[in-house]
C-alpha cells in the first residue's frame, strides 16, 4: 500500500502546484477519484465541469450530479452538441480526437470564466496502451492529466477509491456511446439512444459490464465471459432479442470473446 500512498501524495502535490483547476468530470471511477483529490488539495480553488450530450447517458449525468452534491463540489453542467462537431457524424478513426478537441475547448472557456488556471482530465496509465486519439487533443490543448503524472493504474485508482470511501470505486468502466459504432458507420442521435436503451436494459437485468456495438442494423453484445451463460438462458436470450428488435436492430449477436475495451479498434 505504501506505493499507492506515495503516488497519492505525489498527486496532491501536483494538483496543489496547479493553483486552481477545473476537472472534466464524468462521474466515473477515474474522474471521481481525481475530483476528490483536487478538492482535498485545492479546496474551493477547484470545480467540476460536466457535459450533457447525446453520447453521455442520462444515468451517468445524474450520478455525476449526485456525487458533486454529496461532496459539496461546485459543478457546472453545460450542453454539448457533438453532432455539430465537423466530421463527428461520419465516425472516422480520429472521431474521438475531433470530439475531444471541441469538448475541451468549451471546458477551457468555462474554466477561464470561473477563474480556473488549469483544466484536468482523468486518464490513467492503462489508457496509454490502446488507440486513444482523444489524448492527442488533450495534449494539444494543454489539458493536464494528473493521474498519469502520478503513475496511477486503474486498479490502484479503484483500490484507493475504496479506501477513501468513494461510491465509484467499483463502478463499471464507461466510454462515450459513440465508441460503440464501427468506424465509418454514420452516428445519429437515434442510434445513440438505441445503444443507451439496450445497455441500460442489460444493466437493469444485473449484468455488470456491457457494451452494445453497432454494425449497420446488427447489435453485437459484449458481456463479461462469466456472464455469457446467463445471457444465453432461453428467457433472457429471447427477452434481449425482442427488446433490441423493438429498438430497431434487425440482428442481435453475442460476441464470444466477451467484454473488452476498444474492440472497435481491432480493425485498425
N, C-alpha and C positions, 0 to 999 in steps of 0.2 A: 504493500500500500504506500510505502514511502515514495516510490517513483511517481505515483499518481499525485500524491500530495505536493511533491516538488513541482510537478507540472502545473498544478492549480495555483501555487504561489507565483510561478512564472506568468501565468495567465492574468492574475490580478495585477501584477506589476506592469505588465504590458498595457492593460486596459487603463490603469491609472495614468500612465505616461501619455495616453492619447488625449487627455484633458477633458474631453466630452465626446460622447459617441451616440449616434442613432443606430440601433440594431435592426437589421432587416429581419423581422420576426414572423415566422410562420406558425409557431406553436408546436413544432416538432421537438424531438428529444435534443437535437443539437442546438437549435436556436434558443430553446428554453434554458438550457444549461448556460449558454453564452449570455443570455439576458440576465439571468440570476447573478452570474459572476460580475457582469457590468454594473448591476445595481449595488452589489457589495463593494466594488472598487470605487465607484463614482457617485453613488447616492443619487441626488436629483440632477446630476450632470449627464444623465443618460435617459433614453426613451426608446420605445418600441415603435416601429413603423411597419404596418401590415397592409398588404394589398388585397383588395376584394376583386376577384377576377373569375372569369368563366372556368379557367383551368384549376381553380382552387376551391375544393368542395366547401359547402356551407358549414358542414360539421367541423372542418378544420378551422374556419374563421371563428365559429362560436367558441371552440376550445382555446384559441389564441386570446380572445377577448376575456374569457373566464380566468385564464392564467394571469393576465395583467391586472384584472380587477382584484383577484385574491391576493396578489403580491404587492399591491399598491404601486404598480408600474404605470407611468404615463405612456399612453398609446395613441397613435394617430392611425386611423384606418382610412385608406383612400381608394377610390375606384380606379382600377387599371384595366384598360380595354386592349388586351393583347391582340385582338382581331384587327386592330388598326395599325399594328406594327408591320411595316412593309416586309413582305416575304414570309410572315408567320404562317398564314393560312396554307401556303404551298408546302410547308413542312420539309424544307431542305435539311441536309445533315447538320447545318450550322444554325438551325432554328433556335436552339437554346441560347446561342450567342446573341442573336438578333433580339430575342425577348429580354434576356437579362440586361443587355445594354440599355434598352429603353426603360426597363423597370428601375434599374439603379440610377439612371439619370433623374427619374422622378423622385426616388427616395433621397437622392443627394439634394435636390431642390427643397424638399420638405425639411431635411436636416438643417440646411442653411437658414430657412425661415424660422426655425426654432432655436437658433444659436448653437447648434451642434458642430463641433470642429471636424468630426470624422464620421464615416459610415462603416459599419462592420457587418459581416455575414458569417454564417455558421458552418462552413465546410470544414471537414476534419481530414486527417491523414489518409483515411480509407478512400477519400474522393480523388486522390492523386493518381490512382491506377487506371480507372475507366476513362472512356472518351467523354470529356467534360468541357465542351466549347464554352459553356457559361462562365467557367473560371477565367477564360481569356478576357471576357468583358469585365469581370471583377478586377482583374489586374490593370487593364487599360484605364479604368476609371478611378484607380487609386483606392478602391474599397479594401478595407482591412479584413484579414482572415485570422482572428486571434487564436482560434482553436488549432489551426495548422501551425501558427507561430510557436505555440506552446507544445506542439507534438502530440496532441490528443488523438487517439483512435476512437472509433465508435464504441467499442466495448468498454474503454476507460470512461467515456462520457456517461454511459449507462450505469456503470458501477458507482461513479462519484455522484451522479444524479440521485441514485437510490440512497446513498449516504446522506445527501443533503435534504432528503425527503421530498424531492420533486416528483409530482404525479406522472411526469412524462418519461420517467426512467425506462419503463417497459413498453412505451408506445411504439406500435409498428412503424417501420420506415414508410415515409410517403414521398412521392415525387409528383411534380406537376402532371396533371391529367394529359397534357399534350404529349408526354413521353410514351403514351400508350399507342400512338399511331405509327405505323410503318412509314419510314421516310418516303416522301413523295405522295403519301395519302393526304388529300385535302382535309384540313381541320375545319370543322364547323361547330358552332355553339350547340347545335342539336346533337351531334355525335359526342361532344364532351359530356353532355347531360346523360346520354345513353351509358357511357362508361361509368360516370359517377353513380348512377342509379343501380347499375349491375354490381359494382363493387360494394356499394352500401348494403345491398341485399345479402351478399355473401358475408359481409362483416356482421350484419344483424343475425345471421344464421350461426355465428360463432366461429367462423374461420378467422385466423389471426393475421395472416399476411397474404394479401391477394392483389392480383393485377388482372385487368381485363384488357387485353391488347386487341387493337382493331386492324384487320386486314380486309379492306373492302367491306363486304357485308358479312364477314365472319368475325366472331369473337373468340379469341384464344385465351383461355383462362389459365392463370398460374396460381397455384396454392402451394403451401409447404408440402414436401413429399409425404410427411407423416399424416397429412390430412386428405390426401388424394382418395384413399379408400372410402372415407366418409362422403366425399363429393360424388363418388360413383355408386353409392347406395341408391336403389331404384327411386324412392320417393324424392330424394334430394336431387338426383340427376334429372328426373322429369320436371321437378319444380324449376330448376335452374334453366333448363332449356326453354320451358314455357315462358318464364319471366323474361329471358333475353330475346326470345322470339317476339314477345309483345312489345319490347322496346324498339324493335326494328331490325334486329340481326336475323339473317337467313340461316346461318350455320353457327353452331356453338361447339367448340372443341376444348379438350383438356391438354395442356402442354405436359408431356410425360417427364420432362426434366424438372418441372416444378418451379416455384417462385425463385427468381434471381433478379438482381438489379441490372439495368442496362441491357436487357435481352434484345431490344431493337438495334443495338449497336453491333450485334454479332454478324450482321450482313455487311458491315462497312469494311 
